[in-house]
Amino acid sequence: MAESLKQKTVKGVSWSFVEQILTRGVNFVIGIILARLLSPTEYGLIGLMAVFMAISQMFVDGGLSIALIREKDPSEQDLSTVYIFNLVVSVFFYFLLFFIAPSVADFYDQPVLTPLMRVLALTLIIGSFAAVHNILLTIRVDFKTKSIISFVTALLSGIAGIICAYKGLGAWALITQLVSASVLSTLLLLLLVKWRPREGFSKDSFKRLFGYSSKLLLADLVIKLYDNAYPLIIGKKFSTASVGQFTQAQKYPGIANTTVTSALNRVAFPILSQLQDDDERLLSVYEKYIQLSCFVIFPVLLGLCGCARPFVSLLLTDKWLDCVPLMQILCFSLLLDGVTNINLNLLYVKGRSDLVLRLEIVKKILAFSILFISMFFGLMGMCLGLVVNAYVAFCLNTIYTKRILNYGLWPQLKVMIPYLLCALVVLAEALLLSKYISTSWLSLLLSLIICPVTYWLLARVTGLYACREIRDMVMSKIRNV
């Protein structure tokens, strides 16, 4: 079984990385084109609606997707119940957003937000038709199908957005991209995943699933409120253009981070769920996931931090240069995000959604306190507050990992520090290249060549586990070709 589990993990992670790299790669290129065509203010308008969309989507899901994945083998009644729940709640929240849209527009003094929000909110209903289909792919660890769907959706919706931006439609180009992505993804899921609801809504199924997910829903509500409070406050306290600069500064570290963490965590949760009753094996696999996350995400984020100025100047043009220092700070705020999520996965796997809720309440009380203080120090201060909050959140999570598997803060730091030291060398190299080579394209090109080579050599010399594991996996694939 151990070998079978390893094969499933390798296959799942491989296809999940393929999906993330292809999709994020397409979104990366499309995002650059759109950023060159659109202004910070037009991006800021979308950012102003983020909190309302995120919270609505969270209630539509209701935390039931995680509950279904944890079931391992959910019944037809479970699936149909979640399907009906998603659809009904999505309709409710669409009309709620439809009617509050004018009030949101008045709050920000941006009348155009009313029609923008009413159209964007349609994605709630559209996506609910295939939400269960998406969950089924995760349960089956079928990330090959996910890769196909994500790539096609990102490419075609991105092209639609670019055409609209080129035609001078402004923020409507971004709305077109988001709505068309929702439509395409839903159609492909319905076409490729052979499932249809065959049962009615079951109170028993809902009660059992929601008993677990309700605590996750409350925890997610706290998280979403905090994550989206920044654009909300920036839009009111500063300007819509500032929201655009902030969201652009978040975007590229976010792409780098989620490409790795999403690919790993989506595979980690269903795999770890199979080991929930075997603490010894669970700890072993859990520690390996932490090392794999650090091995990839540390050099990527610190490398981006080092070459942020030539990156923005060359690819986004100088109108976005104000986001460079914000981007550099935010790279550090995401550094431990992957490990933090893996720690939370452990609590999900063990069925301790009560601890997740307790953690999120404590963390967000501290986070909102940090936000309140930092907002008086401008955008830079608010970004630094995000860094402080990220490390506080990581430390708090390890309290419960120690309680559950006796794997607390210090053992995790000992595993992570060698990867961090190697990645700091990458940061120093990238900063030096950015400082002493004034030509943006040359500085960026040399960083993309020298930094990865240096990091790989350091990892080989120091014998890092993740380096050996990835090398062995690649060599095994080559031998099997």
TIGUVO-374727 format. One record per residue: x, y, z of N, C-alpha, C in turn; residue in three letters. Coordinates in steps of 0.2 Angstrom, whole numbers, plus 5000, padded with zeros to 4 digits. Each point is the difference from the previous one (the first is absolute). Layout:
N
XYZXYZXYZala
...
//
This chain:
481
500449945000499650065000500450065000met
500650005003500550065001500250024993ala
500249954996500250014993499450034996glu
499449975001499450034996499950075002ser
500050015006499950075003500550054997leu
500749985000500550044997499850024992lys
499949944997499850014993499450054999gln
499549995004499450054999500250075002lys
500550015005500250075002500450034994thr
500549964997500450024995499650024994val
499549964998499650014994499650065001lys
499750005006499550065002500450075000gly
500650005003500450065001500250024993val
500249954996500350014993499550044996ser
499449975000499450034996499850075003trp
500050005006499850065004500550064998ser
500649985000500550054998499950024993phe
499949954996499950014992499450055000val
499549995003499450045000500250075002glu
500350015006500250065003500550044995gln
500549974998500550034995499650024994ile
499749964997499650024993499550065002leu
499649995005499550055001500350065002thr
500450005005500350065002500550034995arg
500349964996500450034995499650044995gly
499449974998499650034995499750075004val
499849995006499750065003500650055001asn
500649985001500650055001500050044994phe
500149974994500050034994499550054998val
499449975001499450044999499950065005ile
500249995006500050055005500550064998gly
500649984997500450054998499850044994ile
499649974996499850034994499450055002ile
499649975005499450055002500350055004leu
500549995004500350065004500350054996ala
500249984994500350054996499550044996arg
499449974999499450034997499650045005leu
499949985006499650035005500450045005leu
499650045004500350055005499949975007ser
500450025005499949985007499350025002pro
499750054998499350025002499549944998thr
500149984994499549954997500149935004glu
500649985001500249945004499750015007tyr
500050075003499850015007499249995000gly
499750024995499249995000499949925002leu
500349964997499949935001500249985007ile
500650035002500249985007499550035005gly
499650054999499550025005499449955001leu
499949964995499449965000500349935003met
500649995001500349935002499749985006ala
499950045005499849985007499349974999val
499650034997499349984999499949944996phe
500449994995500049944996500349945004met
500550015004500449955003499549975006ala
499750055004499649975005499349974997ile
499850024995499449974997500249934998ser
500549994996500349934998500149965006gln
500250025005500249965006499349975003met
499550045000499349985002499749954995phe
500150014994499849954995500349945001val
500649995001500449945002499849975006asp
499950055005499849975007500549965003gly
500649994998500549965003499949934998gly
499549984996499849934999500549974995leu
500450034996500449974996500649965004ser
500250035005500549975004499749945004ile
499450015002499649955003499949944996ala
499950014993499949944995500749974999leu
500550044999500649974999500349955006ile
499850035006500249965006499649935001arg
499450004996499649945001500349944996glu
500550014996500449954996499549974995lys
499549985002499549974995499350025001asp
499950074998499350025002499449974996pro
499549995003499449974997499750044994ser
499649974996499650044995499550055003glu
499849985006499550055004500450065002gln
500649995003500550055002500150054994asp
500249974994500250054995499450044997leu
499449975000499450034998499850065005ser
500149985006499850055005500450064999thr
500749995000500450064999499950044993val
499849964995499950034994499450055000tyr
499449985003499450045001500250065005ile
500349985005500250065005500450054996phe
500549984996500450054997499650054995asn
499549964997499650044995499550055003leu
499749975005499550055003500350065004val
500649995003500350055004500350054995val
500349974994500350054995499450054997ser
499449974999499550054998499850055005val
500049985006499950055006500550055000phe
500649984999500550055001500150054994phe
499849974994500050044994499550065001tyr
499449985002499550065001500250055005phe
500349975006500350045005500550054997leu
500549984996500550044997499750054995leu
499549984997499650044995499750065003phe
499749995006499750055003500450055004phe
500649975003500450055004500550034995ile
500149994994500550034995499950075000ala
499550035000500050085000500250035007pro
499949965005500350035007500849995000ser
500249954997500849994999500250064996val
499750014994500250054996500050075003ala
499550015004500050075004500550005005asp
500249955004500550005005500750024997phe
500149974994500750024997499950064995tyr
499450034999499950054996500349984993asp
499849944998500249974993499349974997gln
499650044996499449984998500049944995pro
500649994997500149954995500049935004val
500150005006500049935004499349975000leu
499550044999499349965000499949954995thr
500150024993500049954995500549955000pro
500650025002500649955000499849955005leu
499850015006499949955005499449964998met
499550034997499449964998500249954995arg
500450014996500249954995500549955003val
500550035004500549955003499749955004leu
499450025004499749955004499749944997ala
499950014993499749944997500549945000leu
500650015001500549945001499849965006thr
499750035005499849955006499549954997leu
499550024996499549954998500349954995ile
500450034995500349964995500449955003ile
500550015005500449965003499749945004gly
499450025003499749955004499849944996ser
499950004994499749954996500549944999phe
500750025001500549955000500549995006ala
499850035005500450005006500149935003ala
499549965000500149935002500449964995val
500050014993500449974995500750015002his
500250075002500750025002500249965006asn
499649995005500149965006500249934998ile
499649974996500149934998500749994997leu
500250054996500749994997500550005005leu
499950045005500550015006500049935004thr
499449985001499949935004500449954996ile
499950004994500349944995500850024999arg
500250055003500750034998500150004993val
499550024996500050004993500250074997asp
500750025001500250074999500250004992phe
500049954997500150004993499450044996lys
499449985002499450034998499950075002thr
500250015006500050075003500550044996lys
500649984998500550034996499750024993ser
499649964997499850014993499450065001ile
499649995005499550055001500250075001ile
500550005005500350075002500450034995ser
500449964996500450034994499550034995phe
499549964998499650034994499650065003val
499750005006499750055003500450065000thr
500650005003500450065001500250034993ala
500149954995500350034994499450044996leu
499449965000499450034996499850075003leu
499949995007499750065003500550065000ser
500649985001500650054999499950044993gly
500049964995499950034993499450055000ile
499549975003499450055000500150065003ala
500350005006500250065004500450054996gly
500549974997500550044996499750044994ile
499549964997499750034994499650065003ile
499649995006499650055002500450065003cys
500649995003500550055002500250044994ala
500249974995500350034994499450044996tyr
499449985001499450044998499950065004lys
500350015006499950065004499549995005gly
499849945002499449995004500250015008leu
500750015001500250015007499849945005gly
499750025006499949955005499549944997ala
499650024995499649954997500449944997trp
500650014998500449954997500249955006ala
500150025006500149965005499449965002leu
499450035000499449975001499949944995ile
500150024994499949954994500549945002thr
500650015001500449945002499849965005gln
499850035006499749965006499449964998leu
499550034997499449974998500149944995val
500450024995500149954995500449945003ser
500450015005500449955003499549955004ala
499550035003499549965004499649964995ser
499850034995499649964995500349944997val
500650024998500449954996500249945005leu
500250025006500249955005499449955002ser
499450035001499449965001499849964995thr
500050024993499949964995500449944999leu
500750015001500549954999499949955006leu
499950025006499949955005499349964999leu
499550034998499449964998500149954995leu
500450024995500249964994500449945002leu
500550015004500649955001499949965006leu
499650025005499949975006499349975000val
499949934999499449974999499649995007lys
499750055002499650005006499450044999trp
499449985003499450045000499749985007arg
499650055003499749995006499449954999pro
500049955004499549954999499549995006arg
500250045006499650005006499850075001glu
499550005005499850075002500450025006gly
499850065003500450035006499849955006phe
500649985003499949965006500250045006ser
499550015005500150035006500649975004lys
500049935000500549965004500750014997asp
500050004993500750014997500250075002ser
499650054999500250075001500250015008phe
499649975004500150015007500749975002lys
500249944997500649975002500650044997arg
499950024993500650044997500150075003leu
499450035001500050075003500350005007phe
499949945003500250005007500850015000gly
500349974995500750015000500250074996tyr
499650014995500250064996499850075003ser
499550005005499850065003500650045003ser
500449965003500550045004500550024995lys
500149974994500550024995499750064997leu
499350004999499750064997500150065004leu
499950005007500250055004500750035000leu
500449955000500850014999500150044993ala
499749974995500150034993499750075000asp
499550015004499750075000500550055003leu
500349985005500450045003500650024996val
500349944996500550014996499950054994ile
499449994997499850044994499950075002lys
499750015006499950075002500750045001leu
500549965003500650035001500450014993tyr
500049944996500450014994499850054995asp
499350025000499750054996499950065003asn
500250015006499950065004500550054997ala
500649984997500550054998499850044994tyr
499749974994499850044995499450045002pro
499649985005499450045002500350065004leu
500449995004500350065004500450054995ile
500449974996500450044995499650044996ile
499549974997499550034996499750065003gly
499850005006499750055004500550055003lys
500549985002500550045004500550044995lys
500249964994500450034995499750024994phe
500049954995499750014993499949944997ser
499650004994499949944996500649984997thr
500450044998500749994997500449965005ala
500050025006500449975005499849935001ser
499449984999499749935001500349974994val
500050034994500349964994500849995001gly
500350055003500849985001500049955005gln
499650005005500149955006499849934997phe
499549994996499849944998500549974994thr
500350054997500549974995500649985004gln
500250035005500549985004499949935004ala
499449995001499849945003500049944995gln
499850024994499949954994500649964999lys
500550024998500649964998500349965005tyr
500150035007500249955005499549955001pro
499350024999499549955001500049954995gly
500150014994500149954995500549955001ile
500650035002500649965002499849955006ala
499750035005499849965006499549954998asn
499550024997499449954999500249954995thr
500450014995500249954996500349945003thr
500450015005500349955004499549975006val
499850055004499649985006499349964998thr
499750034995499449974998500149934997ser
500550004996500149934997500249955005ala
500450025005500249955005499449995005leu
499750055002499449995005499449974998asn
499850014993499549964998500149924999arg
500649995000500249925000500149985007val
500350045004500149985007499449995004ala
499550044999499449985004499749944999phe
499849984994499749934999500549945002pro
500750014999500549955001500050005008ile
500150055003500150005008499349975003leu
499550024997499349975002500049925001ser
500449974995500049935000500449975006gln
500550055003500449975005499850035007leu
499450035000499850035006500049965007gln
500049934999500049965006500649975001asp
500650024996500649975001500550065001asp
500150025007500450065001500749994998asp
500349955000500749994999500150024992glu
499649974996500150014993499750074998arg
499550025004499750074998500650055002leu
500449995005500550055002500550004994leu
500249944998500649994995499850044994ser
499449984997499750034994500050085001val
499750025005499950075002500650045000tyr
500549975003500750045000500350004993glu
499949954996500250004993499750064996lys
499350015001499750054997500250075001tyr
500250015007500350065002500650024996ile
500549945000500650024997499950014992gln
499649964997499950024993499750074999leu
499650025004499750075000500650055000ser
500449995005500550055002500550004994cys
500249944997500549994995499850044994phe
499450014998499850034994499850085002val
499650015005499750065001500550065002ile
500549975005500550055002500450044995phe
500349964995500450034995499650044995pro
499449984999499650034995499850075003val
499750005006499850075003500650055001leu
500549975003500650045001500350024994leu
500049964995500350024993499650064997gly
499349995000499650054998500150075004leu
500149995006500150065004500650044998cys
500549964998500750034998499950044994gly
499649974995500050034993499450034999cys
499650035005499450034999500050064996ala
500550045000500050064997500149994992arg
500549964998500049994993499449964997pro
499849965004499449964998499450054999phe
499850045004499550054999500150054995val
500650024999500250054995499949974993ser
500349944999500049974994499349984998leu
499749965004499449974998499350045001leu
500050045005499450035001500050084998leu
500650024999500150074998500150055007thr
500350054999500250055006499350025003asp
499450004997499550035004499849955006lys
500349945001499949965005500650005005trp
500550045000500650005004499850015007leu
499550045002499850015007499849935003asp
499949954997499849945003500749965002cys
500650024998500649965001500149995007val
500150055004500149995007499549965004pro
499450014998499449965003500149934998leu
500249984994500149934997500549975004met
500650045001500649975004499849985007gln
499650045003499849995007499549945000ile
499550004996499549944999500349944999leu
500649994996500349944999500249975007cys
500250045005500249975007499449985003phe
499450034999499449995003499749934998ser
500249984994499749934998500549945001leu
500650025002500649955001499849945003leu
499650005006499849945004499349984999leu
499750034994499349984999499849934999asp
500549974996499949934998500149965006gly
500450015005500149965006499450015004val
499850065001499450025004499449964998thr
499949994993499449974997500149925001asn
500649985000500149935001499849985008ile
500250055004499949995007499250005001asn
499650044997499350005000499749944997leu
500349974995499849944997500049945005asn
500550005004500149955006499450005004leu
499750065002499550015004499349984997leu
500050014993499449984996500049925000tyr
500649974999500049934999499849975007val
500250025005499849985007499350015002lys
499650044996499450015001499950065006gly
500550045001500050055005499850064997arg
499450014997499850064997499950055006ser
499949985006499950045006500650045001asp
500649965000500650045001500250054994leu
499849984994500150054995499650065001val
499450005002499650065002500350045006leu
500249965005500350035006500650044998arg
500449974995500750034998499850064996leu
499550004995499950054996499750065004glu
499649995005499850065004500550035004ile
500549965003500550035003500550044995val
500249974995500450034995499750064997lys
499450004998499750064997499950065005lys
499949985006500050065005500650035000ile
500649965000500650035000500150044993leu
499849974995500150024993499750074999ala
499350005003499750074999500350055004phe
500349985006500350055004500650034996ser
500449954997500650024996499850054994ile
499449984997499850044995499850075002leu
499650005005499850075003500650045001phe
500549985003500650045002500450024993ile
500149954996500450014994499750054995ser
499350005000499750054995500250075001met
500250025006500350075001500650014997phe
500449954997500650014998500149994992phe
499450014997500050004993500049934997gly
500049994993500049934997500649965002leu
500650035001500649965002499949975007met
499750045004499949985007499549945000gly
499550014996499549944999500349944998met
500450004995500449944997500449975006cys
500450045003500449985006499649965005leu
499450035001499549975005499849934998gly
499949994993499949934997500649955002leu
500650034999500649955002499949985007val
499950055005500049985007499549955001val
499450024997499449955001500249934998asn
500349994994500149944997500549965005ala
500550035003500449965004499749985007tyr
499550055002499649985006499649944999val
499750004994499549954998500349935000ala
500650004997500449945000500249975007phe
500250055004500249975007499449985004cys
499450034999499449985003499849934998leu
500049994993499849934997500449955003asn
500750015002500449945002499849985007thr
499650045004499849985007499649944999ile
499650004995499549945000500449944996tyr
500450014996500449954996500449965006thr
500250045004500449975006499649955004lys
499450035002499549965004499849944996arg
499950004994499749944996500549954998ile
500650034998500549954997500750015004leu
500050045005500650025003500550034995asn
499850044996500450034995499950085000tyr
500350035004499950075001500550054997gly
500150065002500350054997500749984999leu
500449985005500749994999500249954995trp
499749945000500149944995499950034993pro
499450044999499950024993500550054998gln
500250055005500650054998500649964998leu
500249955004500649964998500049974993lys
499449984998499949974993500050064995val
499850065002499950054995500650054999met
500450005005500650055000500549994994ile
500249934999500549994995499750034993pro
499449994999499750024993500050085000tyr
499850035006500050075000500750034999leu
500549975003500750034999500250004993leu
499949944996500149994993499650064996cys
499450015002499650054996500250075001ala
500350015006500350075002500650024995leu
500349954998500650014995499750024994val
499449974998499750024994499850075000val
499750025006499850075001500550054999leu
500649985003500650055000500250004992ala
500049954997500350004993499550054996glu
499349995000499550034996500150085002ala
500150015006500050085002500650034997leu
500649965000500650034997500050014993leu
499749954997499950014992499550064999leu
499550005004499550064998500350075002ser
500550005005500350065001500550024995lys
500449964998500650024996499949994993tyr
499549974997499849994993499450054999ile
500150054997499450054999499549984994ser
500349954996499549984994499549955003thr
499450015000499549965003500049934998ser
500049994993500049934997500649965001trp
500650035000500649975002500049985007leu
499850045005500049995007499649945001ser
499450004997499549955001500249934997leu
500350004994500249944997500649975004leu
500550045002500549975004499749975007leu
499650035003499749985006499649934999ser
499749994994499649944999500549944998leu
500650024998500549954999500449985006ile
500350055003500549995005499749985007ile
499450035002499749985006499849935001cys
499649974995499849935001500649965000pro
500550014996500649965000500450005007val
500150065002500350005007499649975005thr
499350005000499649975005500149935000tyr
499949974994500049934999500749975002trp
500650034998500649985002500150005008leu
499750055003500050015008499649945003leu
499449994997499649945002500349945000ala
500449994994500349934999500649995005arg
500450065001500649995004499849995007val
499450035002499850005007499649935001thr
499849974995499649945001499350005002gly
499750064998499350015002499549944997leu
499649985005499649944998499650014994tyr
499650064999499650024995500450004993ala
500650025000500450004994500149934998cys
500249955005500149934998499449974997arg
499450025003499449964999499850034992glu
500050064999499850024993500549984995ile
500650005002500549974995499949934998arg
499949965006499849924999499450004995asp
499550045002499349994996500150024993met
500450054998500250024993500449954997val
500549975003500449954997499649934999met
499549995004499649944999499550014994ser
499750065000499650024994500449994993lys
500750025000500450004994500149934999ile
500249955005500149934998499449974998arg
499450025002499449974997499850024993asn
500350054998499850024993500249964995val
//
